[in-house]
């Protein structure tokens, strides 16, 4: 992400990415707790594992991601 971002916008892009990865995550904790209360921990964590697996497969299928290199 940082390699493809214009250097003039790098701070903004990094701050937005950090906000969504660290700032929004605590808001999902009550939702996860409610889901565990409704469906049980095994189903919720199984669903979470499936979402992670789909993300991994998507990453493996993405040619741009597989061929990404650092600038020389």
N, C-alpha and C positions, 0 to 999 in steps of 0.2 A: 504494500500500500504506500509506504513512504517513498519507494523508488519511483513509482508512477505519479506521484503528486508533484505539482508545480512547487518549487522551493518557496515561492511567496505565500503559498497557502498551507505549508506543511504544519505550522503550529495549529491552525484551525482544524485541519483534518485529524491530527493526532488528538486534539482535545475532544472532538466529537466521538472518535473511536474509543477513547478512554472513558468518556461519560457513559456510553452504551455498554461497555464491557464491565465497568466497575460501579457506575452510579445507578443503573437500572436493575442490576442483578438483585439487590436487596428487596426490591419491590416484588420480585417473583417468589420470595420465601413464603409469604402468607398464602399465595395461590397454591404453591406446592403442598403446604400444610393442609389446606382445605381439600385438595385432591386426594391426599393420603387418607384423610378422614372419611371421604366418600367411597373411594375405591380400594384402599389398602396400599401399603408400601410396595408390595411386590409388583402390582400393576403399574404404579406410577414410576418406579425405578426401571421397570421393563420398558415402558414407553420412552423414558429418557434415554435408555441405552439404544433403543431403536432410532431415535432422532440423531444421536451421535453417530451411529453406524451409517445412516443415510448421508450425513455430512461428510463422513470419511470416504464413502463411495463416490460422492459428488466431487470431492477433491481429487480422488484418484482418476476420475474420468475427465477432469478439466485439463486440456492440453496446456493452456497458459500457465496454470498453477504447477503442473509437473515440470515444465520447461523453464520456470522462472530462475533467473540467475542474478547475482549481484553485479553491479556495474564494475568495470575494470578500471 
